[in-house]
Amino acid sequence: ISVNKEKITGDLLSHGEVVAEAIQTVLRREGYKVPYEALKKLTRGKVITMDDFGKFIDNLKVSSKTKSELKKITPENYTGLAQKLSVL
């Protein structure tokens, strides 16, 4: 068995919605009101791209530092609690 890294990366990048959790977490930390609802409105029932998230982030009422942090989150680098949960 061998891993098809190109296929896995393509599949991952075609599902930008995986970063919604990370964005919500940062927005909660910043005291943003109802981050879940804002992201639900953006993502519910839609195919979302990273460009869509970029536009969403640009329109947030948060500091430029926070916007920069949010734009660095990608499906490739966001793992949530996976590492912590996988250590037994």
Long-range contacts (C-beta under 8 A, 24 or more apart in sequence): 9-76, 12-75, 12-76, 13-50, 13-75, 13-76, 15-75, 16-48, 16-49, 16-50, 16-52, 16-53, 16-75, 17-43, 17-48, 18-75, 18-78, 19-50, 19-53, 19-73, 19-74, 19-75, 19-78, 20-48, 21-78, 21-80, 22-73, 22-78, 22-80, 23-53, 23-57, 23-70, 23-73, 26-66, 26-69, 26-70, 26-73, 27-60, 27-62, 30-62, 30-63, 30-66, 32-60, 32-61, 32-62, 50-74, 50-75
